[in-house]
Structure formats: structure tokens, C-alpha cells
Amino acid sequence: MYGFIRKILFNFPPESIHYGVMRGLKVINALPFGKNVLDAFCQPKNSGLERTLWGLTFKNPVGLAAGFDKDARFIDELAHLGFGFVEIGTVTPLPQPGNDQPRLFRLPEDKALINRMGFNNEGAPSAARRLLKRRSNIIIGGNIGKNKLTPNEEAVSDYEKCFHALFDGVDYFVVNVSSPNTPGLRALQEKEPLKQLLHHLQTLNAQKKNPKPILLKIAPDLTTEQLDDIIEIVQETGLAGIVATNTTISREDLQTDDTTLQKIGAGGLSGLPVKQKATEVIRYIHQHSGGKIPIIAVGGIFTAADAQEKLDAGASLVQVYTGFIYEGPSIVKKICQGLTQS
């Protein structure tokens, strides 16, 4: 059924249809019995999938990755689609429009997306206000970044502002230094600037009455030496875990023709082509940390088998984004059913 609907949706620009569909979901959610219909079609009925991590109880291990609901506009609606948790953002201190459109592209032959959104969002204060008004008690992660015009030397201040603004509205934080779509951002993954940033956030966190878990989101394009540095820094700073991985800048082994790729241009690639690379990163971190670093896996998860692969590699939780676009609103229910049977 969704395959037919997807063919229709894919005839429209990706960004426009995204907001159109989500507005439609809001309407359904507001109708009498609308929530019941969504729950019936999308909520997993499987027991035994709860996960407890960082003192938080996730009703199931399947979450929605950052980037889908940047401004926390659709939390209550997404909660009825079965997700165990939702990560908002990436949020920056000040509002910013992001990069010029078009900036989101489908690669159907590869079951992939390319995006160069550029942290388009309404700013941390706006997201914080919405979070405090939400009715759902679903676990929320806050993915935070820096504004495009903020130089890297002042990036710590941007992350601090986001941390304080979102603190009361989220259950955990994710520090995003791995998006390829903000110039110079990935330089913050280098050892010394990253250590400085994470130490600072952990110091602020320790001053709070009830500190929140802080995780680091990393790129899939890091060398083993860089991954070793990441493991060392995460352990040294006492970070709660790692989100692995963000989108890749690689274009290797794609089915989409080169002319189309050249026309699309720069951006981060997500979906099925990232699946193997993300799993390798997860497995490396798990093995070389002695399994001591909790990992949220994201990258190429479309089915229960994909999710199980990530869990077997060492992940504790998984997130979907591109898989959600291609598989539809029943993806969480199908993955949970498969995990129960495996």
C-alpha cells in the first residue's frame, strides 16, 4: 500500500512534501479517534523490547534520527507512529534559513537521500518553547550545533547556549560536529577542539541538579586513528555515548548515474549506501572500547534485519530517517515485530 503512495509522493519536491505530509499528520491527530487510528496502524504491540539506558526507559529501541523534526513541531504526532524516542534538531542558538533550495534530493535507485540543508531551524529558544508545551511523554533527544556564521574558535559558546536553552525540555543531548553541510564544522571532530568542547559541556552539565546524558554524533568517514581519538576523548570526558553515524560525503558504488550526481552536487548521503560503513564504525567502537561506550546506531536501517545487524555490532538503540521516508509510517512496527521474532 505505502509503495503506491510513495510513488505519488515522490513526484513532488522532497522538502515540500515533507511539510505537507506532516501537516496532514497533525490534522489526523486532531480528529476524533485520529490518535486511535494511528496507534492501531503504527504502534508496536510487542512486549520485551524495552531498553533502559542512562536511567531512561525506552519503550522500544527504534528512534527517529535528528533532521526530521528540526524545530520540535511534530513531537506529539510522531509519538503515535510508534517511535521509542525522537531526536530533534540540529538546533542552533540563532535562527538560520540554511542553504539555498533545492537542498534535499532522492536517489530511489539507491534507496538514499542527499541533503545539504545547512542546519535550517528557528533557533533553540523556539524549539525549547515547543518542547515544554508537548503532551506526549516520549523520550526526546536534543541535537545541538553551531550557527554557520560563528567561527570555530567561538563554537563552544554556541553549544553552551543551546545546552542551556534546551536543558529543561530534552532527556539527552547530542553534540553534532559531523554534518558536512556547515563549512568547517567537521574540523571540530579533531582531537583538541573536540576535547575542549566536550569538557566544557560536561562541566556545565555537572553544575545542573539533574545532569542529562550527553552523546557525540560522529561521521562515517573517520579513519581508524580518528576513531581511536574519539574513543579516548569520550572515555576521558565521561560522555554518555556516541551516535554513529551521520551522513557521508562519499559517492562510491552508487547506482544513480554520475550525471545526476553531478547535477545534485554537494551534500551528505544517507540511506542504504551508508549501511555497511555505519555498521563497521559501530563494531570498531564497540570492540575497541571493550563494549563500555553505549552507541545509538543510525545509517541504512530499513528492516528488522538491518536493525539487528546494528545491535549485533554493538549498538544499544537504533534510529531511522531515510528508511522512514522509503518504508513509510509502519516502519517502527515492522522492525519491532522482526526484532521480537529474531
N, C-alpha and C positions, 0 to 999 in steps of 0.2 A: 504493500500500500504506500509506504513512505517513498519507495523508489519512484513511483509515478509522480508523487507530489514534488519530490526533489527535482525531477526533470523540468517541472514548471517553474519552480523557484530559481533554478539555475539559468533561466532565461533573463533574469533581472540582475542589475548590478549588485555585487555581494553586500556592500555596506548598506545600501538602501533596503534590500530585502531583510537584512538582519534586524534593523529597527522596525520595519513593518511587521515582521513575524512576532517580535517581542511585544509590540503594542497590541497585536491581536491576542497574545497570551494574557496580557493584562485584562483585556475585555472578557475573555473566557473566565478568568479567575474571579472577576467581579460579578459574574452572573450567578443567579440562584443555582445551586448544585454544580457550578462550574468546577469548583475545587474537587468535588467528589468524582467528577468525570476524569479530571487529570490524574487524581490518585489511583483510580481504577485502572487506567491505561499505563501509567508510568511508575507507580511506586512498587519497589521490590517487596515481595511477601515472604522472602526467605529469612529464616532466623539463623543465628550463629555467625553473622557477618560483622558483628560489632568489633570495633578496634578501639583500644584505649591507648592513647599516646599523649605525652606531656600533660597528663591529668585531664585530658579531654576525651569524651566518649563519642566516637563516630559511629552512627547507626549502620553504616556500611563503608567500605574503603574507596568508593568511587566519588571523586570530586570534580568540580568544574574548574578548569585552569583559568588563570588571570588572562585578561584581554577580552573576554566575552561580555562581562558586565563591569565595565571600567568604573562607572560612577555610582555603583550600588543602586541602580534604578529598578532592578527586577528580582531582588532577593526573595521576596515572598512568593513570586510566581515560580522561580527556579526551584524553590523548596518542594513544590508539588510535582516536580519531574523526577524525584527520587534520589537526588544527589545526597551524599553523605556530608558534603561540605562544599562551600563556594568560596573561591578566591577572587576578590575584587581587584581593580587596578589594571595596569600600573597607574598609581596616583602620584601626582607631583604637587609641590606646595602651592604653586600658582596655576590657574587655568591656562591651557595652551591648546591651540587648534590642531596640532600635529602636522604631518606633512601634507602636501597638496594631493588632492584626489585626481585620478584613481590611485588607491594605495592598498587595495586588497584584491587578490586575484585567485581564481580557482584553477587547479590543474587536475581535471577529472580523470585523465588517463593515469595519473599517479596517485589518485586519492590524496591530494595535497592542496595546500594553500601557500601563497606567498603574500606576506604583508610588510608594508613599511609605514605603519600607522603613525609612529613617532610620538607615542605617549599622549595621544589626544585625550584630554579629560577636563573636567570642570574644576579641578583643584581639590586638595584634601579637605578643606572646610565644608565644601558642598557634599562630598561623599560622607563625611562624618555626620552631618545633619540627617541624611537619609538613613544611615545605619541605626541611629538612635530612635528612629520612628518605625523601624520594621517590626512586624508582628511575629514572624517566624523565629524559632529558636535554633535554626540551623547554624552549624559552626561556620564562622566566617574568617577567612584569611585576608590580610591587608598587604597587597603587593605595592611596595613603595620605590620611587625613583627620583631622579633629579630633573629639573627643568632644562630644556635644551640650551638656553642662553646662560645657564650657570656654569662657570668654568670648573674643571675637575678639582682645582685647588680649593674651591668653596663647596664642593659636593656634600661634604659631611653636614653642613648647615641645612641643606635641602632635606636630607634623610631625617635629620633631627626634627624638623618642622612637621614632616609627615607622621613621624612616630608619635609625637605629642598630639597631633590633631585626631588621629585615628584610634588612639590607645583605648578609649572607653567603648569603642564600637566594634572592635575585632577580637578574635580569640587567639590569633597568632599573626606574626609578621613575616613577610618575605622580602628580603633585600634584593632588588633587581639591579645587577651590574652587568647583565649579559645580553640585553637587547641589542641587535645590530643596527637599530634604526634611529638611535640618538648618537650623533657624532661624538666620538671619543669615549663613550660610556664604557666600552669593554676594557679600556685601559685601567679602569678601577678594579678589574679582576687580578691585576698584578699584585704581587705579594705585599709590598709595603703599604700602598694606598688602601688595599683591602683590609689589611690588619688594623690600620688606623681607624677606618670607618667602623668596623665591627666592634672593636674595643670601645669606641665612643658610644655606640648604641647599647652595648651591654652594660656600660656604666650608667647610662640613663635608665635602663631597664631595672637595674638593681636598686635604684632610688625609689621605684614605684612600690606601693603597698602590696600589690599582687602582680609581679612581673609576668610578662607574656613570652611564650616561645618565639624566638627569632630564628628564621631559617635563611639560607642563602640560595638564590637561584643562579645556576651556572649554565654556560654554553656547552653544546655538544662538541665544539671544535677545539677544546683544550688538549694540549699534549699531555703525556703521562707525567712529565715533570711538573706541569702546571697543576694537574690533579693532585699530585703529591703535596704541592704547596697548599692547595685548598684544604686537603685533609688535615694538614698540620695547623693551619690557621683556625679551622673550625674547632679542632680539639683544644687549641691554646686559648681561644676566646670563649670557650664553653657554649658555643652556639647549639641550638636545639636540633638542627638538622640541615639537610640540603634538599632543594628541589632540582631534579635532574630529568630533562634538560629543557632549555629554551630552544628557540628556532636555530637553524643552521644557515650559514652563508654559502654552504656547498651546493653545487648543482650537479653532482655526479650521479650517473646511472638513472637519469630521468627518462620517462617515455615521451614526455612532451617535447616537441621539436624545438631545435635551437632558435629558429626564427621567432617563435612565440616567446621563448625565454628572454631573448634579447629585447623584444618589444616591451616586455614587462619590466625588465631592469632590476635594480637592486631591491633587497628585502630579505626577510627571514623566511625560510622554508620550513613548513610544519607538515605533519601527517605521516603517511606510511613510509616515505623515504627516510624519515628520521628514526624509525623504529629500532633498527639494529644498532645504530650509533648510540642512541639513548640507553639501550639495554647494556651495551658494553661499558658505558660510563658508570652506570649504576653498579654493575658487577665489580668493576675495578674499585670503586669507592668502598663498597661493602667488604670486599676481600682485604683491601689494604688498610682498612680501619679496624679490622677484626670484628666487623659487624656492630661496631659501637656507635655509628652515626645513623640515626633514622633518616630515611630517604622517602620523599614523595616523588613518584615517577610520573613523567609526562613525556609523550612523544610517540606517535604512531599507534595509539591504543584505540582499536575499533571493535574488538570482540573480547569475549571472556578469555580466550586463549592468549590474546595479546596482553591482557591484564595479568594473567597467571605467569606469563613469561617475565614480566617486570617484578612480580612478587617473588618468584623463584630466584631472580638475580639479586634480591636483597632489599627491595622496596617494602615499605610498611603500608603505604597508601598509593593510589594512582589518581591521575587527573586526565580528563578528556577535554579536547577543544575541537580540533579538526574532525575527529571521529564523531563528535556530536553533530557537526554540520552534515556529514555524509550519511550517518546511520539514523539520525532523527531522534525524537524525544523519548523513544523507548530504549535507548542505548544502555542506560543505567540498569533498568530492569533485566535486560538480556544478559549483561555482564554479571550481575549478581546471581542470576539463575545458573549461569555457567560455572561460576566460582563455587557455588554450593554443590554442584554435581561432580566437580573435578576432584 
